[in-house]
Amino acid sequence: MRDEVKARPHFKIYKIKVGFESDVEAVAAVRSVTINPCTWTPTALDRRGSCAKLPRLARLGVVLCEQPIFSGVRSDWDAVRDASPSP
């Protein structure tokens, strides 16, 4: 991922699609080679996983999390929103 970002320094924002155990570390690797904003799109996370990762991702400079969980339950979405410093 780091090499992909290095090859595209003209991009104004990077959308990082992840969904694996070390996805926060992957975002950190991307952030190590760019100051441009990043967004995070997990491929499959539950409420607990998303709530745990969102504060760490915000500290890495992730400015947006797109569809952080796959749930139709309002209380799940409320919990994720409350746990996230990012929109």
PDB file of N, CA, C and O in Angstrom:
ATOM      1  N   MET A   1       0.817  -1.187   0.000  1.00  0.00           N
ATOM      2  CA  MET A   1       0.000   0.000   0.000  1.00  0.00           C
ATOM      3  C   MET A   1       0.865   1.257   0.000  1.00  0.00           C
ATOM      4  O   MET A   1       0.562   2.247  -0.666  1.00  0.00           O
ATOM      5  N   ARG A   2       1.926   1.186   0.750  1.00  0.00           N
ATOM      6  CA  ARG A   2       2.822   2.340   0.819  1.00  0.00           C
ATOM      7  C   ARG A   2       3.391   2.662  -0.568  1.00  0.00           C
ATOM      8  O   ARG A   2       3.465   3.828  -0.954  1.00  0.00           O
ATOM      9  N   ASP A   3       3.787   1.640  -1.305  1.00  0.00           N
ATOM     10  CA  ASP A   3       4.334   1.858  -2.647  1.00  0.00           C
ATOM     11  C   ASP A   3       3.285   2.415  -3.599  1.00  0.00           C
ATOM     12  O   ASP A   3       3.605   3.241  -4.454  1.00  0.00           O
ATOM     13  N   GLU A   4       2.048   1.980  -3.465  1.00  0.00           N
ATOM     14  CA  GLU A   4       0.963   2.507  -4.305  1.00  0.00           C
ATOM     15  C   GLU A   4       0.770   4.002  -4.068  1.00  0.00           C
ATOM     16  O   GLU A   4       0.575   4.765  -5.015  1.00  0.00           O
ATOM     17  N   VAL A   5       0.824   4.414  -2.820  1.00  0.00           N
ATOM     18  CA  VAL A   5       0.669   5.837  -2.493  1.00  0.00           C
ATOM     19  C   VAL A   5       1.871   6.632  -3.007  1.00  0.00           C
ATOM     20  O   VAL A   5       1.706   7.716  -3.566  1.00  0.00           O
ATOM     21  N   LYS A   6       3.056   6.103  -2.822  1.00  0.00           N
ATOM     22  CA  LYS A   6       4.261   6.786  -3.320  1.00  0.00           C
ATOM     23  C   LYS A   6       4.200   6.990  -4.827  1.00  0.00           C
ATOM     24  O   LYS A   6       4.688   7.999  -5.335  1.00  0.00           O
ATOM     25  N   ALA A   7       3.609   6.048  -5.542  1.00  0.00           N
ATOM     26  CA  ALA A   7       3.511   6.130  -7.001  1.00  0.00           C
ATOM     27  C   ALA A   7       2.464   7.149  -7.455  1.00  0.00           C
ATOM     28  O   ALA A   7       2.409   7.498  -8.634  1.00  0.00           O
ATOM     29  N   ARG A   8       1.646   7.618  -6.534  1.00  0.00           N
ATOM     30  CA  ARG A   8       0.556   8.544  -6.873  1.00  0.00           C
ATOM     31  C   ARG A   8       0.547   9.759  -5.955  1.00  0.00           C
ATOM     32  O   ARG A   8      -0.451  10.011  -5.280  1.00  0.00           O
ATOM     33  N   PRO A   9       1.636  10.513  -5.919  1.00  0.00           N
ATOM     34  CA  PRO A   9       1.698  11.659  -4.996  1.00  0.00           C
ATOM     35  C   PRO A   9       0.741  12.791  -5.378  1.00  0.00           C
ATOM     36  O   PRO A   9       0.478  13.678  -4.566  1.00  0.00           O
ATOM     37  N   HIS A  10       0.228  12.767  -6.588  1.00  0.00           N
ATOM     38  CA  HIS A  10      -0.672  13.828  -7.045  1.00  0.00           C
ATOM     39  C   HIS A  10      -2.103  13.650  -6.534  1.00  0.00           C
ATOM     40  O   HIS A  10      -2.915  14.568  -6.652  1.00  0.00           O
ATOM     41  N   PHE A  11      -2.421  12.487  -5.971  1.00  0.00           N
ATOM     42  CA  PHE A  11      -3.767  12.281  -5.427  1.00  0.00           C
ATOM     43  C   PHE A  11      -3.965  13.205  -4.231  1.00  0.00           C
ATOM     44  O   PHE A  11      -3.058  13.376  -3.417  1.00  0.00           O
ATOM     45  N   LYS A  12      -5.141  13.794  -4.128  1.00  0.00           N
ATOM     46  CA  LYS A  12      -5.419  14.721  -3.035  1.00  0.00           C
ATOM     47  C   LYS A  12      -5.926  14.029  -1.779  1.00  0.00           C
ATOM     48  O   LYS A  12      -5.819  14.566  -0.676  1.00  0.00           O
ATOM     49  N   ILE A  13      -6.468  12.854  -1.951  1.00  0.00           N
ATOM     50  CA  ILE A  13      -6.978  12.070  -0.826  1.00  0.00           C
ATOM     51  C   ILE A  13      -6.858  10.588  -1.182  1.00  0.00           C
ATOM     52  O   ILE A  13      -6.971  10.209  -2.348  1.00  0.00           O
ATOM     53  N   TYR A  14      -6.632   9.765  -0.176  1.00  0.00           N
ATOM     54  CA  TYR A  14      -6.490   8.329  -0.395  1.00  0.00           C
ATOM     55  C   TYR A  14      -7.604   7.597   0.340  1.00  0.00           C
ATOM     56  O   TYR A  14      -7.775   7.765   1.547  1.00  0.00           O
ATOM     57  N   LYS A  15      -8.352   6.792  -0.386  1.00  0.00           N
ATOM     58  CA  LYS A  15      -9.407   5.961   0.194  1.00  0.00           C
ATOM     59  C   LYS A  15      -8.806   4.580   0.398  1.00  0.00           C
ATOM     60  O   LYS A  15      -8.416   3.911  -0.559  1.00  0.00           O
ATOM     61  N   ILE A  16      -8.737   4.167   1.636  1.00  0.00           N
ATOM     62  CA  ILE A  16      -8.089   2.910   1.975  1.00  0.00           C
ATOM     63  C   ILE A  16      -9.153   1.889   2.336  1.00  0.00           C
ATOM     64  O   ILE A  16      -9.822   2.012   3.362  1.00  0.00           O
ATOM     65  N   LYS A  17      -9.305   0.886   1.492  1.00  0.00           N
ATOM     66  CA  LYS A  17     -10.262  -0.192   1.753  1.00  0.00           C
ATOM     67  C   LYS A  17      -9.513  -1.320   2.435  1.00  0.00           C
ATOM     68  O   LYS A  17      -8.573  -1.893   1.886  1.00  0.00           O
ATOM     69  N   VAL A  18      -9.952  -1.621   3.640  1.00  0.00           N
ATOM     70  CA  VAL A  18      -9.289  -2.651   4.427  1.00  0.00           C
ATOM     71  C   VAL A  18     -10.338  -3.541   5.082  1.00  0.00           C
ATOM     72  O   VAL A  18     -11.536  -3.356   4.867  1.00  0.00           O
ATOM     73  N   GLY A  19      -9.910  -4.460   5.842  1.00  0.00           N
ATOM     74  CA  GLY A  19     -10.815  -5.359   6.534  1.00  0.00           C
ATOM     75  C   GLY A  19     -10.080  -6.601   6.990  1.00  0.00           C
ATOM     76  O   GLY A  19     -10.555  -7.723   6.820  1.00  0.00           O
ATOM     77  N   PHE A  20      -8.939  -6.388   7.558  1.00  0.00           N
ATOM     78  CA  PHE A  20      -8.139  -7.508   8.039  1.00  0.00           C
ATOM     79  C   PHE A  20      -7.546  -7.133   9.388  1.00  0.00           C
ATOM     80  O   PHE A  20      -7.629  -5.980   9.811  1.00  0.00           O
ATOM     81  N   GLU A  21      -6.963  -8.083  10.043  1.00  0.00           N
ATOM     82  CA  GLU A  21      -6.489  -7.909  11.418  1.00  0.00           C
ATOM     83  C   GLU A  21      -5.551  -6.709  11.592  1.00  0.00           C
ATOM     84  O   GLU A  21      -5.664  -5.976  12.574  1.00  0.00           O
ATOM     85  N   SER A  22      -4.641  -6.507  10.661  1.00  0.00           N
ATOM     86  CA  SER A  22      -3.647  -5.439  10.812  1.00  0.00           C
ATOM     87  C   SER A  22      -3.977  -4.213   9.950  1.00  0.00           C
ATOM     88  O   SER A  22      -3.068  -3.540   9.463  1.00  0.00           O
ATOM     89  N   ASP A  23      -5.246  -3.923   9.762  1.00  0.00           N
ATOM     90  CA  ASP A  23      -5.596  -2.804   8.888  1.00  0.00           C
ATOM     91  C   ASP A  23      -5.188  -1.457   9.464  1.00  0.00           C
ATOM     92  O   ASP A  23      -4.887  -0.546   8.694  1.00  0.00           O
ATOM     93  N   VAL A  24      -5.164  -1.290  10.778  1.00  0.00           N
ATOM     94  CA  VAL A  24      -4.708  -0.022  11.355  1.00  0.00           C
ATOM     95  C   VAL A  24      -3.226   0.178  11.036  1.00  0.00           C
ATOM     96  O   VAL A  24      -2.798   1.293  10.739  1.00  0.00           O
ATOM     97  N   GLU A  25      -2.459  -0.884  11.098  1.00  0.00           N
ATOM     98  CA  GLU A  25      -1.037  -0.807  10.760  1.00  0.00           C
ATOM     99  C   GLU A  25      -0.852  -0.470   9.272  1.00  0.00           C
ATOM    100  O   GLU A  25       0.079   0.250   8.911  1.00  0.00           O
ATOM    101  N   ALA A  26      -1.728  -0.984   8.419  1.00  0.00           N
ATOM    102  CA  ALA A  26      -1.663  -0.658   6.993  1.00  0.00           C
ATOM    103  C   ALA A  26      -1.927   0.831   6.777  1.00  0.00           C
ATOM    104  O   ALA A  26      -1.258   1.472   5.967  1.00  0.00           O
ATOM    105  N   VAL A  27      -2.886   1.369   7.489  1.00  0.00           N
ATOM    106  CA  VAL A  27      -3.157   2.804   7.389  1.00  0.00           C
ATOM    107  C   VAL A  27      -1.957   3.592   7.898  1.00  0.00           C
ATOM    108  O   VAL A  27      -1.596   4.608   7.303  1.00  0.00           O
ATOM    109  N   ALA A  28      -1.342   3.153   8.971  1.00  0.00           N
ATOM    110  CA  ALA A  28      -0.146   3.820   9.491  1.00  0.00           C
ATOM    111  C   ALA A  28       0.968   3.826   8.450  1.00  0.00           C
ATOM    112  O   ALA A  28       1.683   4.819   8.312  1.00  0.00           O
ATOM    113  N   ALA A  29       1.119   2.734   7.725  1.00  0.00           N
ATOM    114  CA  ALA A  29       2.137   2.664   6.674  1.00  0.00           C
ATOM    115  C   ALA A  29       1.852   3.682   5.576  1.00  0.00           C
ATOM    116  O   ALA A  29       2.767   4.347   5.092  1.00  0.00           O
ATOM    117  N   VAL A  30       0.604   3.804   5.186  1.00  0.00           N
ATOM    118  CA  VAL A  30       0.233   4.801   4.172  1.00  0.00           C
ATOM    119  C   VAL A  30       0.511   6.199   4.703  1.00  0.00           C
ATOM    120  O   VAL A  30       1.075   7.032   3.994  1.00  0.00           O
ATOM    121  N   ARG A  31       0.127   6.457   5.920  1.00  0.00           N
ATOM    122  CA  ARG A  31       0.324   7.781   6.504  1.00  0.00           C
ATOM    123  C   ARG A  31       1.804   8.129   6.643  1.00  0.00           C
ATOM    124  O   ARG A  31       2.160   9.305   6.704  1.00  0.00           O
ATOM    125  N   SER A  32       2.662   7.121   6.691  1.00  0.00           N
ATOM    126  CA  SER A  32       4.094   7.389   6.836  1.00  0.00           C
ATOM    127  C   SER A  32       4.704   7.976   5.566  1.00  0.00           C
ATOM    128  O   SER A  32       5.816   8.502   5.599  1.00  0.00           O
ATOM    129  N   VAL A  33       3.983   7.891   4.447  1.00  0.00           N
ATOM    130  CA  VAL A  33       4.531   8.392   3.183  1.00  0.00           C
ATOM    131  C   VAL A  33       3.705   9.530   2.570  1.00  0.00           C
ATOM    132  O   VAL A  33       4.010   9.982   1.466  1.00  0.00           O
ATOM    133  N   THR A  34       2.677   9.993   3.260  1.00  0.00           N
ATOM    134  CA  THR A  34       1.886  11.096   2.719  1.00  0.00           C
ATOM    135  C   THR A  34       1.291  11.938   3.842  1.00  0.00           C
ATOM    136  O   THR A  34       0.982  11.441   4.925  1.00  0.00           O
ATOM    137  N   ILE A  35       1.142  13.216   3.552  1.00  0.00           N
ATOM    138  CA  ILE A  35       0.436  14.093   4.486  1.00  0.00           C
ATOM    139  C   ILE A  35      -0.993  14.340   3.997  1.00  0.00           C
ATOM    140  O   ILE A  35      -1.785  14.992   4.678  1.00  0.00           O
ATOM    141  N   ASN A  36      -1.313  13.820   2.821  1.00  0.00           N
ATOM    142  CA  ASN A  36      -2.657  13.995   2.276  1.00  0.00           C
ATOM    143  C   ASN A  36      -3.671  13.223   3.108  1.00  0.00           C
ATOM    144  O   ASN A  36      -3.332  12.208   3.715  1.00  0.00           O
ATOM    145  N   PRO A  37      -4.913  13.696   3.140  1.00  0.00           N
ATOM    146  CA  PRO A  37      -5.936  13.027   3.932  1.00  0.00           C
ATOM    147  C   PRO A  37      -6.210  11.602   3.450  1.00  0.00           C
ATOM    148  O   PRO A  37      -6.025  11.267   2.280  1.00  0.00           O
ATOM    149  N   CYS A  38      -6.651  10.791   4.389  1.00  0.00           N
ATOM    150  CA  CYS A  38      -7.038   9.411   4.098  1.00  0.00           C
ATOM    151  C   CYS A  38      -8.439   9.167   4.631  1.00  0.00           C
ATOM    152  O   CYS A  38      -8.856   9.742   5.637  1.00  0.00           O
ATOM    153  N   THR A  39      -9.151   8.298   3.928  1.00  0.00           N
ATOM    154  CA  THR A  39     -10.419   7.795   4.439  1.00  0.00           C
ATOM    155  C   THR A  39     -10.266   6.297   4.638  1.00  0.00           C
ATOM    156  O   THR A  39      -9.394   5.664   4.041  1.00  0.00           O
ATOM    157  N   TRP A  40     -11.105   5.749   5.464  1.00  0.00           N
ATOM    158  CA  TRP A  40     -11.018   4.336   5.816  1.00  0.00           C
ATOM    159  C   TRP A  40     -12.337   3.674   5.503  1.00  0.00           C
ATOM    160  O   TRP A  40     -13.387   4.145   5.943  1.00  0.00           O
ATOM    161  N   THR A  41     -12.303   2.597   4.757  1.00  0.00           N
ATOM    162  CA  THR A  41     -13.506   1.843   4.432  1.00  0.00           C
ATOM    163  C   THR A  41     -13.263   0.376   4.760  1.00  0.00           C
ATOM    164  O   THR A  41     -12.620  -0.338   3.991  1.00  0.00           O
ATOM    165  N   PRO A  42     -13.776  -0.074   5.900  1.00  0.00           N
ATOM    166  CA  PRO A  42     -13.599  -1.482   6.230  1.00  0.00           C
ATOM    167  C   PRO A  42     -14.499  -2.350   5.363  1.00  0.00           C
ATOM    168  O   PRO A  42     -15.579  -1.922   4.954  1.00  0.00           O
ATOM    169  N   THR A  43     -14.060  -3.547   5.089  1.00  0.00           N
ATOM    170  CA  THR A  43     -14.878  -4.428   4.263  1.00  0.00           C
ATOM    171  C   THR A  43     -15.845  -5.260   5.089  1.00  0.00           C
ATOM    172  O   THR A  43     -16.842  -5.740   4.550  1.00  0.00           O
ATOM    173  N   ALA A  44     -15.590  -5.443   6.356  1.00  0.00           N
ATOM    174  CA  ALA A  44     -16.525  -6.179   7.204  1.00  0.00           C
ATOM    175  C   ALA A  44     -16.118  -6.025   8.661  1.00  0.00           C
ATOM    176  O   ALA A  44     -15.180  -6.669   9.129  1.00  0.00           O
ATOM    177  N   LEU A  45     -16.823  -5.177   9.358  1.00  0.00           N
ATOM    178  CA  LEU A  45     -16.552  -5.000  10.778  1.00  0.00           C
ATOM    179  C   LEU A  45     -17.855  -4.961  11.550  1.00  0.00           C
ATOM    180  O   LEU A  45     -18.888  -4.523  11.044  1.00  0.00           O
ATOM    181  N   ASP A  46     -17.785  -5.422  12.768  1.00  0.00           N
ATOM    182  CA  ASP A  46     -18.932  -5.300  13.638  1.00  0.00           C
ATOM    183  C   ASP A  46     -18.765  -4.046  14.500  1.00  0.00           C
ATOM    184  O   ASP A  46     -17.755  -3.348  14.417  1.00  0.00           O
ATOM    185  N   ARG A  47     -19.751  -3.784  15.307  1.00  0.00           N
ATOM    186  CA  ARG A  47     -19.754  -2.590  16.159  1.00  0.00           C
ATOM    187  C   ARG A  47     -18.520  -2.534  17.057  1.00  0.00           C
ATOM    188  O   ARG A  47     -17.869  -1.494  17.158  1.00  0.00           O
ATOM    189  N   ARG A  48     -18.204  -3.632  17.698  1.00  0.00           N
ATOM    190  CA  ARG A  48     -17.085  -3.651  18.636  1.00  0.00           C
ATOM    191  C   ARG A  48     -15.751  -3.373  17.932  1.00  0.00           C
ATOM    192  O   ARG A  48     -14.945  -2.578  18.416  1.00  0.00           O
ATOM    193  N   GLY A  49     -15.525  -4.023  16.800  1.00  0.00           N
ATOM    194  CA  GLY A  49     -14.282  -3.817  16.071  1.00  0.00           C
ATOM    195  C   GLY A  49     -14.126  -2.401  15.565  1.00  0.00           C
ATOM    196  O   GLY A  49     -13.042  -1.824  15.638  1.00  0.00           O
ATOM    197  N   SER A  50     -15.194  -1.847  15.057  1.00  0.00           N
ATOM    198  CA  SER A  50     -15.152  -0.486  14.543  1.00  0.00           C
ATOM    199  C   SER A  50     -14.913   0.512  15.670  1.00  0.00           C
ATOM    200  O   SER A  50     -14.104   1.429  15.528  1.00  0.00           O
ATOM    201  N   CYS A  51     -15.605   0.339  16.772  1.00  0.00           N
ATOM    202  CA  CYS A  51     -15.441   1.250  17.914  1.00  0.00           C
ATOM    203  C   CYS A  51     -14.009   1.217  18.449  1.00  0.00           C
ATOM    204  O   CYS A  51     -13.494   2.238  18.905  1.00  0.00           O
ATOM    205  N   ALA A  52     -13.375   0.067  18.396  1.00  0.00           N
ATOM    206  CA  ALA A  52     -12.002  -0.061  18.881  1.00  0.00           C
ATOM    207  C   ALA A  52     -11.005   0.601  17.938  1.00  0.00           C
ATOM    208  O   ALA A  52     -10.009   1.167  18.386  1.00  0.00           O
ATOM    209  N   LYS A  53     -11.265   0.533  16.639  1.00  0.00           N
ATOM    210  CA  LYS A  53     -10.292   1.030  15.664  1.00  0.00           C
ATOM    211  C   LYS A  53     -10.432   2.515  15.340  1.00  0.00           C
ATOM    212  O   LYS A  53      -9.437   3.170  15.030  1.00  0.00           O
ATOM    213  N   LEU A  54     -11.622   3.045  15.405  1.00  0.00           N
ATOM    214  CA  LEU A  54     -11.836   4.429  14.962  1.00  0.00           C
ATOM    215  C   LEU A  54     -10.992   5.466  15.705  1.00  0.00           C
ATOM    216  O   LEU A  54     -10.434   6.342  15.043  1.00  0.00           O
ATOM    217  N   PRO A  55     -10.861   5.429  17.023  1.00  0.00           N
ATOM    218  CA  PRO A  55      -9.994   6.414  17.687  1.00  0.00           C
ATOM    219  C   PRO A  55      -8.534   6.307  17.256  1.00  0.00           C
ATOM    220  O   PRO A  55      -7.855   7.321  17.098  1.00  0.00           O
ATOM    221  N   ARG A  56      -8.055   5.085  17.069  1.00  0.00           N
ATOM    222  CA  ARG A  56      -6.670   4.890  16.610  1.00  0.00           C
ATOM    223  C   ARG A  56      -6.486   5.455  15.201  1.00  0.00           C
ATOM    224  O   ARG A  56      -5.466   6.076  14.902  1.00  0.00           O
ATOM    225  N   LEU A  57      -7.468   5.236  14.350  1.00  0.00           N
ATOM    226  CA  LEU A  57      -7.389   5.742  12.978  1.00  0.00           C
ATOM    227  C   LEU A  57      -7.440   7.265  12.951  1.00  0.00           C
ATOM    228  O   LEU A  57      -6.743   7.889  12.150  1.00  0.00           O
ATOM    229  N   ALA A  58      -8.239   7.861  13.797  1.00  0.00           N
ATOM    230  CA  ALA A  58      -8.302   9.326  13.854  1.00  0.00           C
ATOM    231  C   ALA A  58      -6.944   9.903  14.246  1.00  0.00           C
ATOM    232  O   ALA A  58      -6.524  10.925  13.704  1.00  0.00           O
ATOM    233  N   ARG A  59      -6.259   9.256  15.183  1.00  0.00           N
ATOM    234  CA  ARG A  59      -4.923   9.722  15.576  1.00  0.00           C
ATOM    235  C   ARG A  59      -3.930   9.620  14.420  1.00  0.00           C
ATOM    236  O   ARG A  59      -2.933  10.342  14.391  1.00  0.00           O
ATOM    237  N   LEU A  60      -4.201   8.725  13.467  1.00  0.00           N
ATOM    238  CA  LEU A  60      -3.336   8.585  12.296  1.00  0.00           C
ATOM    239  C   LEU A  60      -3.689   9.580  11.191  1.00  0.00           C
ATOM    240  O   LEU A  60      -3.004   9.638  10.169  1.00  0.00           O
ATOM    241  N   GLY A  61      -4.740  10.356  11.384  1.00  0.00           N
ATOM    242  CA  GLY A  61      -5.108  11.351  10.389  1.00  0.00           C
ATOM    243  C   GLY A  61      -6.198  10.928   9.432  1.00  0.00           C
ATOM    244  O   GLY A  61      -6.409  11.583   8.411  1.00  0.00           O
ATOM    245  N   VAL A  62      -6.899   9.847   9.735  1.00  0.00           N
ATOM    246  CA  VAL A  62      -8.033   9.452   8.897  1.00  0.00           C
ATOM    247  C   VAL A  62      -9.142  10.474   9.129  1.00  0.00           C
ATOM    248  O   VAL A  62      -9.542  10.720  10.267  1.00  0.00           O
ATOM    249  N   VAL A  63      -9.633  11.064   8.050  1.00  0.00           N
ATOM    250  CA  VAL A  63     -10.609  12.150   8.173  1.00  0.00           C
ATOM    251  C   VAL A  63     -12.041  11.710   7.958  1.00  0.00           C
ATOM    252  O   VAL A  63     -12.967  12.473   8.233  1.00  0.00           O
ATOM    253  N   LEU A  64     -12.245  10.494   7.472  1.00  0.00           N
ATOM    254  CA  LEU A  64     -13.595  10.012   7.215  1.00  0.00           C
ATOM    255  C   LEU A  64     -13.603   8.493   7.257  1.00  0.00           C
ATOM    256  O   LEU A  64     -12.684   7.840   6.762  1.00  0.00           O
ATOM    257  N   CYS A  65     -14.635   7.950   7.844  1.00  0.00           N
ATOM    258  CA  CYS A  65     -14.834   6.505   7.820  1.00  0.00           C
ATOM    259  C   CYS A  65     -16.135   6.240   7.095  1.00  0.00           C
ATOM    260  O   CYS A  65     -17.203   6.670   7.528  1.00  0.00           O
ATOM    261  N   GLU A  66     -16.035   5.536   6.002  1.00  0.00           N
ATOM    262  CA  GLU A  66     -17.209   5.221   5.180  1.00  0.00           C
ATOM    263  C   GLU A  66     -17.751   3.858   5.567  1.00  0.00           C
ATOM    264  O   GLU A  66     -17.033   2.860   5.507  1.00  0.00           O
ATOM    265  N   GLN A  67     -18.999   3.812   5.959  1.00  0.00           N
ATOM    266  CA  GLN A  67     -19.707   2.574   6.301  1.00  0.00           C
ATOM    267  C   GLN A  67     -18.885   1.707   7.258  1.00  0.00           C
ATOM    268  O   GLN A  67     -18.424   0.628   6.886  1.00  0.00           O
ATOM    269  N   PRO A  68     -18.706   2.189   8.499  1.00  0.00           N
ATOM    270  CA  PRO A  68     -17.839   1.484   9.438  1.00  0.00           C
ATOM    271  C   PRO A  68     -18.383   0.156   9.940  1.00  0.00           C
ATOM    272  O   PRO A  68     -17.626  -0.651  10.480  1.00  0.00           O
ATOM    273  N   ILE A  69     -19.684  -0.091   9.774  1.00  0.00           N
ATOM    274  CA  ILE A  69     -20.261  -1.378  10.169  1.00  0.00           C
ATOM    275  C   ILE A  69     -21.361  -1.751   9.183  1.00  0.00           C
ATOM    276  O   ILE A  69     -21.901  -0.907   8.468  1.00  0.00           O
ATOM    277  N   PHE A  70     -21.668  -3.029   9.169  1.00  0.00           N
ATOM    278  CA  PHE A  70     -22.782  -3.514   8.368  1.00  0.00           C
ATOM    279  C   PHE A  70     -23.867  -3.937   9.355  1.00  0.00           C
ATOM    280  O   PHE A  70     -23.890  -5.074   9.826  1.00  0.00           O
ATOM    281  N   SER A  71     -24.751  -3.013   9.653  1.00  0.00           N
ATOM    282  CA  SER A  71     -25.794  -3.281  10.633  1.00  0.00           C
ATOM    283  C   SER A  71     -26.989  -2.388  10.351  1.00  0.00           C
ATOM    284  O   SER A  71     -26.836  -1.246   9.917  1.00  0.00           O
ATOM    285  N   GLY A  72     -28.154  -2.905  10.594  1.00  0.00           N
ATOM    286  CA  GLY A  72     -29.372  -2.126  10.467  1.00  0.00           C
ATOM    287  C   GLY A  72     -29.914  -1.705  11.825  1.00  0.00           C
ATOM    288  O   GLY A  72     -31.025  -1.183  11.917  1.00  0.00           O
ATOM    289  N   VAL A  73     -29.143  -1.928  12.872  1.00  0.00           N
ATOM    290  CA  VAL A  73     -29.576  -1.633  14.228  1.00  0.00           C
ATOM    291  C   VAL A  73     -29.109  -0.241  14.626  1.00  0.00           C
ATOM    292  O   VAL A  73     -27.910   0.039  14.648  1.00  0.00           O
ATOM    293  N   ARG A  74     -30.051   0.619  14.938  1.00  0.00           N
ATOM    294  CA  ARG A  74     -29.749   2.022  15.251  1.00  0.00           C
ATOM    295  C   ARG A  74     -28.758   2.161  16.403  1.00  0.00           C
ATOM    296  O   ARG A  74     -27.866   3.007  16.345  1.00  0.00           O
ATOM    297  N   SER A  75     -28.898   1.356  17.436  1.00  0.00           N
ATOM    298  CA  SER A  75     -27.999   1.477  18.591  1.00  0.00           C
ATOM    299  C   SER A  75     -26.550   1.143  18.216  1.00  0.00           C
ATOM    300  O   SER A  75     -25.622   1.689  18.812  1.00  0.00           O
ATOM    301  N   ASP A  76     -26.345   0.256  17.237  1.00  0.00           N
ATOM    302  CA  ASP A  76     -24.991  -0.030  16.753  1.00  0.00           C
ATOM    303  C   ASP A  76     -24.382   1.215  16.124  1.00  0.00           C
ATOM    304  O   ASP A  76     -23.236   1.568  16.404  1.00  0.00           O
ATOM    305  N   TRP A  77     -25.147   1.866  15.285  1.00  0.00           N
ATOM    306  CA  TRP A  77     -24.657   3.081  14.621  1.00  0.00           C
ATOM    307  C   TRP A  77     -24.408   4.203  15.621  1.00  0.00           C
ATOM    308  O   TRP A  77     -23.432   4.943  15.490  1.00  0.00           O
ATOM    309  N   ASP A  78     -25.281   4.338  16.620  1.00  0.00           N
ATOM    310  CA  ASP A  78     -25.081   5.356  17.653  1.00  0.00           C
ATOM    311  C   ASP A  78     -23.795   5.110  18.409  1.00  0.00           C
ATOM    312  O   ASP A  78     -23.061   6.055  18.700  1.00  0.00           O
ATOM    313  N   ALA A  79     -23.505   3.860  18.736  1.00  0.00           N
ATOM    314  CA  ALA A  79     -22.276   3.519  19.466  1.00  0.00           C
ATOM    315  C   ALA A  79     -21.036   3.841  18.630  1.00  0.00           C
ATOM    316  O   ALA A  79     -20.051   4.363  19.150  1.00  0.00           O
ATOM    317  N   VAL A  80     -21.089   3.532  17.348  1.00  0.00           N
ATOM    318  CA  VAL A  80     -19.947   3.823  16.460  1.00  0.00           C
ATOM    319  C   VAL A  80     -19.754   5.328  16.334  1.00  0.00           C
ATOM    320  O   VAL A  80     -18.626   5.817  16.412  1.00  0.00           O
ATOM    321  N   ARG A  81     -20.823   6.054  16.145  1.00  0.00           N
ATOM    322  CA  ARG A  81     -20.719   7.519  16.044  1.00  0.00           C
ATOM    323  C   ARG A  81     -20.107   8.094  17.320  1.00  0.00           C
ATOM    324  O   ARG A  81     -19.234   8.959  17.251  1.00  0.00           O
ATOM    325  N   ASP A  82     -20.547   7.629  18.465  1.00  0.00           N
ATOM    326  CA  ASP A  82     -20.041   8.132  19.733  1.00  0.00           C
ATOM    327  C   ASP A  82     -18.572   7.782  19.961  1.00  0.00           C
ATOM    328  O   ASP A  82     -17.861   8.524  20.639  1.00  0.00           O
ATOM    329  N   ALA A  83     -18.114   6.669  19.408  1.00  0.00           N
ATOM    330  CA  ALA A  83     -16.728   6.229  19.587  1.00  0.00           C
ATOM    331  C   ALA A  83     -15.770   6.911  18.629  1.00  0.00           C
ATOM    332  O   ALA A  83     -14.556   6.884  18.834  1.00  0.00           O
ATOM    333  N   SER A  84     -16.310   7.526  17.578  1.00  0.00           N
ATOM    334  CA  SER A  84     -15.465   8.057  16.509  1.00  0.00           C
ATOM    335  C   SER A  84     -15.242   9.557  16.635  1.00  0.00           C
ATOM    336  O   SER A  84     -16.200  10.323  16.740  1.00  0.00           O
ATOM    337  N   PRO A  85     -13.978   9.981  16.624  1.00  0.00           N
ATOM    338  CA  PRO A  85     -13.691  11.397  16.552  1.00  0.00           C
ATOM    339  C   PRO A  85     -13.852  11.947  15.126  1.00  0.00           C
ATOM    340  O   PRO A  85     -13.863  13.161  14.922  1.00  0.00           O
ATOM    341  N   SER A  86     -13.975  11.048  14.150  1.00  0.00           N
ATOM    342  CA  SER A  86     -14.109  11.427  12.729  1.00  0.00           C
ATOM    343  C   SER A  86     -15.553  11.250  12.298  1.00  0.00           C
ATOM    344  O   SER A  86     -16.292  10.485  12.918  1.00  0.00           O
ATOM    345  N   PRO A  87     -15.972  11.952  11.231  1.00  0.00           N
ATOM    346  CA  PRO A  87     -17.335  11.763  10.723  1.00  0.00           C
ATOM    347  C   PRO A  87     -17.543  10.377  10.122  1.00  0.00           C
ATOM    348  O   PRO A  87     -18.637  10.066   9.653  1.00  0.00           O
TER     349      PRO A  87
END
